[in-house]
Amino acid sequence: MGGGFKMLHLVRPFLSFLPEVQTANMKVMFGEKAIYTAICLFIFLVCSQLPLYGIHSTTGADPFYWMRAILMSSRGTVMELGMTPIITSGMVIQLLQVSKLIKVDNNVREDRKLLSGAQKLSILIAIGSAAAYVLCGMYGSINHLGVGNAILFIFQLLFSSINMMCLDELL
């Protein structure tokens, strides 16, 4: 139990606030998994077409055009951030593990739970990304949008990221 191991315990106070999908108590049959996968895919496809409330126009250059397929995002929709916060969080956790800043014993249930909680801190990455999108003018200048609409955009993007986290954990 080195100093790096204690760093992972910093996540413990936040575990009760983070969304979690309960593990199944029994073996889930393939047909049931296929149904859940189809439902999740349907939700994702609907959200990829659902525009953000308050968007007037998404015309103009899209700086992330070539990355949209990889990031599972769609410009001007609820899925604007896509999987970006989840992928970024996973990469940061792996980087911390490889650099030995955190040590995880996958045989210990508590360690796995703390690691899962640490990866769910992608909510912070989602907040930062959503704020950056709005403040950098992806939807227009703050003067043109208004502070209320800017905050509304951030909340919409945050809640869609939380939804993606739950779908990711469910699958």
Summary of the structure (lengths in Angstrom):
residues: 171
radius of gyration: 18.2
end to end distance: 32.5
largest distance: 54.1
contacts: 442
relative contact order: 0.17
helix: 63%
strand: 1%
